[in-house]
């Protein structure tokens, strides 16, 4: 299975693979995932459907970057799964996901 990803429910940008991040967008690899059924997992997204030891590949996850999740009020109730990312969290042009981290404002 190759790279794939989902878009953050708050900012709309993808969870980024650790192989695609740089110092500006590295915060987009730290994620929070809500799953139908009530479980929540947090950690680094590996780009292949796993957050830490949790395989979320086939679970219709509701995904947030950790900073976006905090900004959104730390939701814990699953509502609806996130959209799949067209760039798969890996195949994008430099600068496409160069956003300030919404909590600290740093890049």
C-alpha positions as CSV (number, residue, x, y, z in Angstrom):
1,X,0.0,0.0,0.0
2,X,1.4,3.4,-0.9
3,X,1.0,6.9,0.6
4,X,-2.5,8.2,1.4
5,X,-3.9,10.7,3.8
6,X,-7.0,12.6,4.9
7,X,-7.7,16.3,5.1
8,X,-8.0,18.1,8.5
9,X,-11.6,18.9,9.5
10,X,-10.5,22.3,10.7
11,X,-8.0,23.7,8.2
12,X,-8.7,21.5,5.2
13,X,-5.0,20.6,4.6
14,X,-3.8,17.0,4.7
15,X,-2.1,15.1,7.5
16,X,1.4,15.1,6.1
17,X,3.8,12.1,5.8
18,X,7.0,12.4,7.8
19,X,8.8,12.0,4.5
20,X,7.3,15.2,3.0
21,X,7.5,17.7,5.9
22,X,9.9,20.5,6.4
23,X,10.5,23.0,9.2
24,X,7.5,25.1,8.1
25,X,4.8,22.4,7.9
26,X,6.2,19.8,10.3
27,X,3.4,20.5,12.8
28,X,1.0,19.0,10.2
29,X,2.4,15.5,11.0
30,X,1.2,15.6,14.6
31,X,-2.5,14.5,14.5
32,X,-5.6,13.6,16.4
33,X,-8.0,11.1,14.9
34,X,-11.6,10.5,16.1
35,X,-13.1,7.2,15.1
36,X,-16.7,6.0,14.8
37,X,-17.3,4.1,18.0
38,X,-15.6,6.7,20.3
39,X,-11.9,5.9,20.2
40,X,-9.4,8.7,19.8
41,X,-5.7,8.3,18.8
42,X,-3.0,10.9,18.8
43,X,0.5,11.0,17.5
44,X,2.6,11.2,14.4
45,X,1.0,10.2,11.1
46,X,3.2,7.7,9.2
47,X,1.8,8.4,5.7
48,X,0.6,4.8,5.3
49,X,-2.6,4.8,7.5
50,X,-1.2,4.6,11.0
51,X,-1.0,7.0,13.9
52,X,1.4,5.5,16.4
53,X,0.3,1.9,16.8
54,X,-3.2,2.5,15.5
55,X,-4.1,1.5,12.0
56,X,-6.8,3.9,10.8
57,X,-6.6,3.0,7.1
58,X,-10.1,1.5,6.7
59,X,-11.9,3.2,9.5
60,X,-13.4,6.4,7.9
61,X,-11.5,8.6,10.4
62,X,-12.3,12.2,11.4
63,X,-8.8,13.8,11.3
64,X,-7.3,16.9,12.7
65,X,-3.8,18.3,13.0
66,X,-3.2,18.4,16.7
67,X,-2.9,22.2,16.7
68,X,-6.1,22.5,14.7
69,X,-7.9,20.1,17.1
70,X,-6.9,22.4,20.0
71,X,-8.0,25.4,18.1
72,X,-11.4,23.7,17.3
73,X,-11.9,23.2,21.1
74,X,-10.6,19.6,21.3
75,X,-13.7,17.8,20.0
76,X,-14.1,14.3,21.2
77,X,-17.4,13.2,19.6
78,X,-17.1,11.6,16.1
79,X,-19.3,13.4,13.6
80,X,-18.2,12.3,10.1
81,X,-15.1,11.1,8.4
82,X,-12.6,13.4,6.8
83,X,-12.2,13.7,3.0
84,X,-9.3,11.8,1.4
85,X,-6.4,14.0,0.4
86,X,-5.7,14.4,-3.3
87,X,-2.0,14.8,-2.7
88,X,-1.9,11.8,-0.4
89,X,0.0,13.8,2.2
90,X,3.2,13.4,0.1
91,X,2.9,14.5,-3.5
92,X,2.6,18.3,-3.4
93,X,4.5,21.3,-4.6
94,X,6.8,23.2,-2.2
95,X,4.8,25.9,-0.4
96,X,1.4,24.2,-0.9
97,X,1.0,23.5,2.8
98,X,3.2,26.2,4.3
99,X,0.8,27.5,7.0
100,X,1.5,29.0,10.3
101,X,0.8,26.6,13.2
102,X,-2.6,28.0,14.5
103,X,-1.8,27.8,18.2
104,X,1.7,29.2,18.4
105,X,1.7,31.1,15.1
106,X,5.1,29.7,14.3
107,X,6.2,28.3,10.9
